[in-house]
Amino acid sequence: MNSTTLRVNRWDNRLVICLPSDFIERAGITETSQVEVSTTDNGLVITHATSKEARRHIPLSERLKGWNGKPYELLEEDREWLNMESVGDEVEV
């Protein structure tokens, strides 16, 4: 078991811990991994999520069950954002 000392940082209203890449690789964690975090008397323990829900693949047909078949209606805020003028090197579509 390897260990290291990490700094806790503030990111908006959250406290975050950045994990070193070698720890992430050895643990087999990817960008879409789900982990369980539990507390002990000594601190935190991070493990791979083992719940059925975390491992369960949800087929597209199940994801679309609640959809009424109509196109998504954009809010005025969405329209304003989509119609904004480019301010940098955005790709024009």
C-alpha positions, 0 to 999 in steps of 0.5 A: 500500500502506498501513501502520500500527503495531499493538500486540500483545496477549495473549488467554489464551495467545495473542498477537493483533493487532487489525486496523483496520476500514479495513484489513479492509474494503479487504482484503475480509476477513470474519468467516469468511474464511480467510487464510494467514500466512507469515513473512519476514525482515522479519515476517509477511505475511497474504494470502487463503487460496488453497488448494483446501481453503480455497475448497472448499464441502463439501455437507451430504451429505458432512458427514453421511457419518460420522453414524450417524443417531442423536441426539447423546448429551449428556454429563452436563456438557452436561445440567448446563449446560442445566439451570442457572438463568438468571443474567442476561437470557438468553432462556428457551426 
